[in-house]
Amino acid sequence: MDFNLTEEQLLIQKTAREFANDQLRPGVIERDEKAEFPAEQVKMMGELGFMGMMIPEAYSGAGLDTISYCLAMEEIAKVDASAAVIMSVNNSLVCQLLYQFGSENQKQKYLTKLASGQLLGAFSLSEPQSGSDASNMRTFAKQDGDHYVINGTKNWVTNGISSDVVLLMCLTEKGIGHKGISIFIVEKGFEEFSTGKKENKLGIRGSDTCELYFEDCKVPVENRLGDEGGGFKIALGTLDGGRIGVATQALGIAAESLARSVEYANERKQFGTAIGNFGSIQTKLAQMAIHVDAARLLIYRAARLKDEDKPFAKEAAMAKNFASKVAMDASTQCVQIFGGYGYIRETGVERLMRDAKITQIYEGTSEIQELVIARALLAGK
């Protein structure tokens, strides 16, 4: 196995790091406090090719591999996890789904603009009553001539307010479970489609999350993505790729927690010496470093399998499950190392801990990841 990065990958990593430090780091604490969407920075990310990294150049994407995407994502997440999740949703869930399952007309109309950053996408699967049981839906689309009429409520929609296009999962046939779910491309301008208030979240506060409301919303039949009833299978396959993105977001948070901890351990003096000379601090740093590297390798394995067009659902679940725990543990230890200074917003490390928690919840909780892994093992995969 070759662990060396190519010159192109190293350049992508360097570009993302410089962008994150120059454009995202200034004001990141203030954006978090105000729950302010980083609109200008997201526009710049589109100009740099970060919003459609794995989409071929023929559809205005960057035409890069998943490893390159992970390298850029980690650098963004180190500085601003909110910007990272905005990037992750547009890349892994929206663009990837449209590229794999959209018609040529849909790709030309929507994918080219999403991949280039001209439009921002959202992915809507969850509903208030569903939770981890994603197939438990009530939102219903009934065909009426050349349109579908959609009624229902969706929730926990990342980019829900700021997006231009939403990939919406809803029922087209009742009483047959997940086999009755279809996917639609819904534009923000469609009548009787509205967004709820921005959720006041613990972390990733710069990313907007909201409910979506549909009251006799008309969506053209040509905006159905794939076959009627085939939406749930498509959605689950897309989430496998999305979990690589979330795992990398968690990795970025963990890596930043380690870097900040090392820096502080060298600077902070107690009892006449740097706290990094204390065995208890050294143990924390060593464990953080081991786990960060292990998470990175799990992510790269899943990314490599995806690029080789091999099954990677189990490996993506393993990467997300482990990396999200590492992010939570490393950020908590970072706050502990900073002591009282870690508990105040001015230093910025308490935000790492708040941002880390969501990586154990969205795009499948840690418990769901363990279920995916166990089922794969029992099936001999």
Backbone hydrogen bonds, N-H to C=O, Kabsch-Sander energy under -0.5 kcal/mol:
donor,donor_aa,acceptor,acceptor_aa,energy
3,F,1,M,-0.6
10,L,6,T,-2.4
11,L,7,E,-2.0
12,I,8,E,-2.2
13,Q,9,Q,-2.4
14,K,10,L,-2.4
15,T,11,L,-2.8
16,A,12,I,-2.5
17,R,13,Q,-2.4
18,E,14,K,-2.5
19,F,15,T,-2.4
20,A,16,A,-2.6
21,N,17,R,-2.3
22,D,18,E,-2.6
23,Q,19,F,-3.0
24,L,19,F,-1.0
24,L,20,A,-0.8
25,R,20,A,-2.3
28,V,25,R,-1.9
31,R,27,G,-2.6
32,D,28,V,-1.8
33,E,29,I,-2.2
34,K,30,E,-2.3
35,A,31,R,-0.7
35,A,32,D,-0.7
36,E,31,R,-2.4
37,F,35,A,-0.5
39,A,37,F,-2.2
42,V,38,P,-2.5
43,K,39,A,-2.0
44,M,40,E,-1.9
45,M,41,Q,-2.2
46,G,42,V,-1.8
47,E,43,K,-1.8
48,L,44,M,-1.8
49,G,46,G,-1.0
50,F,45,M,-2.8
52,G,49,G,-0.5
55,I,52,G,-1.2
59,Y,56,P,-1.8
60,S,57,E,-2.1
61,G,56,P,-2.0
62,A,52,G,-2.1
63,G,52,G,-0.6
63,G,55,I,-2.4
64,L,53,M,-3.2
69,Y,65,D,-1.6
70,C,66,T,-2.4
71,L,67,I,-2.4
72,A,68,S,-2.2
73,M,69,Y,-2.7
74,E,70,C,-2.6
75,E,71,L,-1.5
76,I,72,A,-2.1
77,A,73,M,-2.9
78,K,74,E,-1.9
79,V,75,E,-0.8
79,V,76,I,-0.8
80,D,76,I,-2.9
84,A,80,D,-1.7
85,V,81,A,-2.1
86,I,82,S,-1.7
87,M,83,A,-2.1
88,S,84,A,-2.6
89,V,85,V,-2.5
90,N,86,I,-1.8
91,N,87,M,-2.2
92,S,88,S,-2.5
93,L,88,S,-0.7
93,L,89,V,-1.1
94,V,89,V,-2.5
95,C,90,N,-2.6
96,Q,91,N,-1.7
97,L,93,L,-0.8
98,L,94,V,-2.3
99,Y,95,C,-2.6
100,Q,96,Q,-2.2
101,F,97,L,-2.5
102,G,98,L,-2.0
107,K,103,S,-2.4
108,Q,104,E,-2.4
109,K,105,N,-2.3
110,Y,106,Q,-2.8
111,L,106,Q,-1.2
112,T,107,K,-2.1
114,L,110,Y,-2.2
115,A,111,L,-3.2
116,S,112,T,-1.0
117,G,114,L,-0.8
118,Q,113,K,-1.5
119,L,113,K,-2.1
122,A,165,V,-1.8
124,S,167,L,-3.0
125,L,123,F,-0.6
130,S,127,E,-1.5
131,G,127,E,-1.0
133,D,130,S,-1.9
134,A,132,S,-1.7
136,N,133,D,-2.0
137,M,135,S,-1.9
140,F,151,N,-2.6
141,A,171,L,-3.3
142,K,140,F,-0.5
142,K,149,V,-2.4
144,D,147,H,-3.7
147,H,144,D,-1.2
148,Y,219,V,-2.9
149,V,142,K,-2.9
150,I,148,Y,-0.6
150,I,217,C,-3.0
151,N,140,F,-2.2
152,G,214,F,-2.3
154,K,212,L,-2.3
155,N,126,S,-1.7
157,V,210,C,-2.1
158,T,156,W,-0.9
159,N,208,D,-2.3
160,G,157,V,-1.7
160,G,208,D,-0.7
163,S,159,N,-2.2
164,D,120,L,-3.4
165,V,120,L,-1.7
166,V,186,V,-2.7
167,L,122,A,-2.8
168,L,166,V,-0.8
168,L,184,F,-3.1
169,M,124,S,-2.3
170,C,168,L,-0.5
170,C,182,S,-2.3
171,L,139,T,-2.8
172,T,180,G,-3.4
173,E,180,G,-1.3
179,K,176,I,-1.3
180,G,177,G,-2.0
181,I,178,H,-1.4
182,S,170,C,-3.1
183,I,225,L,-0.6
184,F,168,L,-2.6
185,I,223,N,-2.6
186,V,166,V,-3.0
186,V,184,F,-0.7
187,E,185,I,-0.5
188,K,164,D,-2.2
190,F,187,E,-1.6
193,F,190,F,-0.9
194,S,213,Y,-2.2
196,G,211,E,-3.0
199,E,209,T,-3.2
201,K,199,E,-1.2
207,S,204,I,-1.2
210,C,157,V,-1.1
212,L,154,K,-2.3
213,Y,194,S,-3.1
214,F,152,G,-2.5
215,E,192,E,-2.2
216,D,150,I,-0.5
217,C,150,I,-2.3
219,V,148,Y,-2.7
219,V,217,C,-0.5
221,V,146,D,-2.4
223,N,220,P,-2.0
224,R,221,V,-2.1
225,L,183,I,-2.9
226,G,224,R,-0.7
230,G,227,D,-1.8
231,G,181,I,-2.4
232,F,178,H,-0.6
232,F,181,I,-0.6
234,I,230,G,-1.4
235,A,231,G,-2.7
236,L,232,F,-2.5
237,G,233,K,-1.9
238,T,234,I,-2.1
239,L,235,A,-2.1
240,D,236,L,-1.1
241,G,237,G,-0.9
242,G,238,T,-2.0
243,R,239,L,-2.1
244,I,240,D,-0.8
244,I,241,G,-0.6
245,G,241,G,-1.2
246,V,242,G,-2.2
247,A,243,R,-2.4
248,T,244,I,-1.9
249,Q,245,G,-2.0
250,A,246,V,-2.5
251,L,247,A,-2.2
252,G,248,T,-2.4
253,I,249,Q,-1.9
254,A,250,A,-2.5
255,A,251,L,-3.1
256,E,252,G,-2.2
257,S,253,I,-2.1
258,L,254,A,-2.3
259,A,255,A,-2.4
260,R,256,E,-2.7
261,S,257,S,-1.9
262,V,258,L,-2.6
263,E,259,A,-2.2
264,Y,260,R,-2.4
265,A,261,S,-2.6
266,N,262,V,-1.5
267,E,263,E,-1.3
268,R,264,Y,-3.2
270,Q,273,T,-2.8
273,T,270,Q,-1.4
275,I,268,R,-2.8
276,G,265,A,-2.2
277,N,274,A,-2.2
278,F,275,I,-1.8
282,Q,278,F,-2.2
283,T,279,G,-2.3
284,K,280,S,-1.5
285,L,281,I,-2.4
286,A,282,Q,-2.5
287,Q,283,T,-2.3
288,M,284,K,-2.2
289,A,285,L,-2.4
290,I,286,A,-2.3
291,H,287,Q,-2.2
292,V,288,M,-2.4
293,D,289,A,-2.1
294,A,290,I,-2.2
295,A,291,H,-2.4
296,R,292,V,-2.2
297,L,293,D,-2.1
298,L,294,A,-2.0
299,I,295,A,-2.2
300,Y,296,R,-2.5
301,R,297,L,-2.1
302,A,298,L,-1.9
303,A,299,I,-2.6
304,R,300,Y,-2.6
305,L,301,R,-2.2
306,K,302,A,-2.2
307,D,303,A,-2.4
308,E,304,R,-1.8
309,D,306,K,-1.5
310,K,305,L,-2.7
316,A,312,F,-2.7
317,A,313,A,-2.1
318,M,314,K,-2.4
319,A,315,E,-2.3
320,K,316,A,-2.5
321,N,317,A,-2.6
322,F,318,M,-2.4
323,A,319,A,-2.7
324,S,320,K,-2.2
325,K,321,N,-1.3
326,V,322,F,-2.5
327,A,323,A,-2.5
328,M,324,S,-2.0
329,D,325,K,-2.8
330,A,326,V,-3.2
331,S,327,A,-2.2
332,T,328,M,-1.8
333,Q,329,D,-2.4
334,C,330,A,-2.2
335,V,331,S,-2.0
336,Q,332,T,-1.9
337,I,333,Q,-2.7
338,F,334,C,-2.1
339,G,335,V,-1.0
341,Y,338,F,-1.3
342,G,339,G,-1.0
343,Y,339,G,-0.6
343,Y,340,G,-1.0
344,I,341,Y,-0.7
347,T,344,I,-0.8
348,G,344,I,-0.5
348,G,345,R,-0.7
352,L,348,G,-0.6
353,M,349,V,-1.2
354,R,350,E,-1.9
355,D,351,R,-3.0
356,A,352,L,-1.9
357,K,353,M,-1.1
358,I,354,R,-0.6
359,T,356,A,-1.4
360,Q,357,K,-1.7
361,I,358,I,-1.9
362,Y,358,I,-2.4
364,G,361,I,-0.6
366,S,360,Q,-1.8
369,Q,365,T,-2.2
370,E,366,S,-2.0
371,L,367,E,-1.6
372,V,368,I,-2.4
373,I,369,Q,-2.5
374,A,370,E,-2.6
375,R,371,L,-2.4
376,A,372,V,-1.9
377,L,373,I,-2.3
378,L,374,A,-2.6
379,A,375,R,-1.5
380,G,377,L,-1.4
381,K,376,A,-2.9
